[in-house]
């Protein structure tokens, strides 16, 4: 009889010990509803869950008052609760079986409030942005990604993933979860995706107590800089003149020679001028590139001298040909003009000598006027044998010039290279 009672006592004790070992403390984590675009920032959705516990009761308590309870089954091991952020009550979750209880108290300040530490994530429109959980590998843990502290946008549980959208459709077909790490990628991001993102993992131990929050700021995408010939500059036989331009944007525009900055203009300068010039020797073998950048990203275009500068070399060849042709036309013209001017001066000098001779002859005629007047008739009769024949006029004497012995001058409208007769 004593032996049977002792056996029953030992069995009951082993059962108590068995139940105590099998019941683990419940876990309290924050969960989120699918994003609907509504405002739920004033409430906190909480989940209490257990693992490897069978035939037990899961309950939420407000102080000592029971609020909700759930009989645990293989398909249902979680019990949810929604509390107001301004609520000062004390909440706890308890799992009990066969009179054995395990309780976890809700730490609302740690679970329900946003992360105090944040990580800035700048991005340009159109890029793919990956938000990491910083985990090497998941082991069947649930991962939820929350947008703007309230809206569930992606969820990974086991090998299944679900994606949720806002009412305006901003996340439609843009999200991708990594099944190994739980990281979230947002494709073709735009300004409307700016905001806060948080990963929530059911196993807090994986995060080592850390809270992750990303603040994503999306900016206008930078344009690619464009390199072209600098047609505003005079061409040089030894240098290639190019110009790098960019549409109006914030940032810095720079020319790089390899890894060294050759020249640069800042944000304030870009508001006045959106281009930057560069002259490079044709024989220069260095690598030049034009870069536009802001505080977090940049765009680069390489200078291809063989393509851009060959047009300038063609222009130089054309200019040299035109200059040579011009010289071939101008130099003979100048020579001919000089010859014509020389001939004209010679002809003008010859006419001047005749004028002096005529004046002298007129003076002689004046001194011997009496003699000529008395013998005027005879002089007229013999005029054919002399060079000058006076005309009877008491006040004015006109002399006829014999042009047979003088050199004939060229008319002014005759081509300057024609010879005189």
Secondary structure by P-SEA (a helix, b strand, c coil): caaaaaaaaaaaaaaaaaaaaaccbbbbbbbbccccccccccbbbbbbbccccccccccccccccccccccccccccbbbbbbbcccccccbbbbbcccbbbbbbbccccccccccbbbbbbbcccbbbbbcccccccccbbbbbbcccccccbbbcccbbbbbbccccccccccccccccbbbbbcccccccbbbbbbbbccccccccbbbbbbbbbccccccbbbbbcccccccccbbbbbbbbccccccccccccccccccccaaaaaaccbbbbbbbccccbbbbbbbbccccbbbbbbcccccaaaaaaaaaaaaaaaaaaaaaaaaaaaaaaaaaaaaaaaaaaaaaaaaaaaaaaaaaaaaaaaaaaaaaaaaaacccccccccccccbbbbbbccccbbbbbccccccccccc
